[in-house]
Amino acid sequence: MIRPADRNDETAIARLVAELASRATTEDLRTRFIRVLEHPEHRVWVFERAGSVAGFVHAFIRPALEKPLEVVVQSIVTDGTVRKEGIGRKLMEEVERWAADSGYTSVALHTRNAAAFYRRLGYDEIAAPSFMRKVLR
Ligand SMILES: CC(C)(COP(=O)(O)OP(=O)(O)OC[C@H]1O[C@@H](n2cnc3c(N)ncnc32)[C@H](O)[C@@H]1OP(=O)(O)O)[C@@H](O)C(=O)NCCC(=O)NCCS
């Protein structure tokens, strides 16, 4: 079953996020999770099975000056023990439903390791940009 995440999902989502970013502390995650949940243009859905959360997806509406508004998938993780069972696909379909129902015509994302998964779902590679960052201290 897919449902919107709520504050009670923090521990389960922290466990899944740790698979992506092992350096995040629990405290960091709590602050970010609440901020995302409260943001009107962000959504987090979880996939729940037998009372336990087996995956989540976080998406948001990205405003841009040079192109129309678009839905962006920020992160998606399914539990390592239940991959390739269709959960990731169901979560992405939820995002696409939300985007279409909200009047957006595309969903975009950056990926490093999961291009094959997104290709199976009909996503095309449109660019290979460098993702750059400067750490400010
Ligand atoms: C990427 C991820 C979310 C996919 O979740 P999943 O639950 O395994 O995905 P699904 O079972 O719904 O897969 C959908 C399709 O993609 C295929 N697929 C999934 N992962 C794949 C992979 N790594 N390589 C090739 N194909 C893959 C599945 O076989 C399935 O194919 P089908 O169309 O024949 O049924 C999951 O592997 C994951 O959490 N990875 C670690 C985190 C990550 O990299 N997230 C993405 C970047 S934020």
PDBQT file of the ligand as one rigid body, heavy atoms in Angstrom, charges set to zero:
ROOT
HETATM    1  C1  LIG A 201      16.570   2.096  -7.586  1.00  0.00    +0.000 C 
HETATM    2  C2  LIG A 201      15.566   1.392  -6.652  1.00  0.00    +0.000 C 
HETATM    3  C3  LIG A 201      14.696   2.440  -5.959  1.00  0.00    +0.000 C 
HETATM    4  C4  LIG A 201      14.676   0.458  -7.491  1.00  0.00    +0.000 C 
HETATM    5  O1  LIG A 201      13.690  -0.081  -6.625  1.00  0.00    +0.000 OA
HETATM    6  P1  LIG A 201      13.032  -1.525  -6.881  1.00  0.00    +0.000 P 
HETATM    7  O2  LIG A 201      11.946  -1.692  -5.872  1.00  0.00    +0.000 OA
HETATM    8  O3  LIG A 201      14.086  -2.570  -6.930  1.00  0.00    +0.000 OA
HETATM    9  O4  LIG A 201      12.428  -1.335  -8.346  1.00  0.00    +0.000 OA
HETATM   10  P2  LIG A 201      11.351  -2.241  -9.129  1.00  0.00    +0.000 P 
HETATM   11  O5  LIG A 201      11.368  -3.625  -8.581  1.00  0.00    +0.000 OA
HETATM   12  O6  LIG A 201      10.041  -1.542  -9.123  1.00  0.00    +0.000 OA
HETATM   13  O7  LIG A 201      11.964  -2.230 -10.585  1.00  0.00    +0.000 OA
HETATM   14  C5  LIG A 201      11.276  -1.750 -11.738  1.00  0.00    +0.000 C 
HETATM   15  C6  LIG A 201      11.983  -2.317 -12.956  1.00  0.00    +0.000 C 
HETATM   16  O8  LIG A 201      13.343  -1.833 -12.962  1.00  0.00    +0.000 OA
HETATM   17  C7  LIG A 201      14.236  -2.948 -12.934  1.00  0.00    +0.000 C 
HETATM   18  N1  LIG A 201      15.370  -2.608 -12.089  1.00  0.00    +0.000 N 
HETATM   19  C8  LIG A 201      15.345  -2.210 -10.788  1.00  0.00    +0.000 A 
HETATM   20  N2  LIG A 201      16.597  -1.976 -10.359  1.00  0.00    +0.000 NA
HETATM   21  C9  LIG A 201      17.414  -2.246 -11.402  1.00  0.00    +0.000 A 
HETATM   22  C10 LIG A 201      18.816  -2.203 -11.571  1.00  0.00    +0.000 A 
HETATM   23  N3  LIG A 201      19.644  -1.823 -10.572  1.00  0.00    +0.000 N 
HETATM   24  N4  LIG A 201      19.317  -2.545 -12.787  1.00  0.00    +0.000 NA
HETATM   25  C11 LIG A 201      18.507  -2.921 -13.803  1.00  0.00    +0.000 A 
HETATM   26  N5  LIG A 201      17.155  -2.975 -13.694  1.00  0.00    +0.000 NA
HETATM   27  C12 LIG A 201      16.627  -2.636 -12.510  1.00  0.00    +0.000 A 
HETATM   28  C13 LIG A 201      13.442  -4.097 -12.328  1.00  0.00    +0.000 C 
HETATM   29  O9  LIG A 201      13.964  -5.334 -12.701  1.00  0.00    +0.000 OA
HETATM   30  C14 LIG A 201      12.069  -3.835 -12.926  1.00  0.00    +0.000 C 
HETATM   31  O10 LIG A 201      12.072  -4.281 -14.257  1.00  0.00    +0.000 OA
HETATM   32  P3  LIG A 201      10.731  -4.825 -15.014  1.00  0.00    +0.000 P 
HETATM   33  O11 LIG A 201      10.236  -3.647 -15.766  1.00  0.00    +0.000 OA
HETATM   34  O12 LIG A 201      11.214  -5.924 -15.866  1.00  0.00    +0.000 OA
HETATM   35  O13 LIG A 201       9.766  -5.279 -13.976  1.00  0.00    +0.000 OA
HETATM   36  C15 LIG A 201      16.319   0.523  -5.595  1.00  0.00    +0.000 C 
HETATM   37  O14 LIG A 201      17.215  -0.336  -6.269  1.00  0.00    +0.000 OA
HETATM   38  C16 LIG A 201      17.103   1.321  -4.563  1.00  0.00    +0.000 C 
HETATM   39  O15 LIG A 201      16.562   1.738  -3.546  1.00  0.00    +0.000 OA
HETATM   40  N6  LIG A 201      18.417   1.537  -4.836  1.00  0.00    +0.000 N 
HETATM   41  C17 LIG A 201      19.285   2.256  -3.858  1.00  0.00    +0.000 C 
HETATM   42  C18 LIG A 201      18.972   3.718  -3.796  1.00  0.00    +0.000 C 
HETATM   43  C19 LIG A 201      19.061   4.405  -5.148  1.00  0.00    +0.000 C 
HETATM   44  O16 LIG A 201      20.000   4.233  -5.913  1.00  0.00    +0.000 OA
HETATM   45  N7  LIG A 201      18.020   5.203  -5.447  1.00  0.00    +0.000 N 
HETATM   46  C20 LIG A 201      17.909   5.937  -6.695  1.00  0.00    +0.000 C 
HETATM   47  C21 LIG A 201      18.674   7.192  -6.705  1.00  0.00    +0.000 C 
HETATM   48  S1  LIG A 201      18.049   8.403  -5.539  1.00  0.00    +0.000 SA
ENDROOT
TORSDOF 0
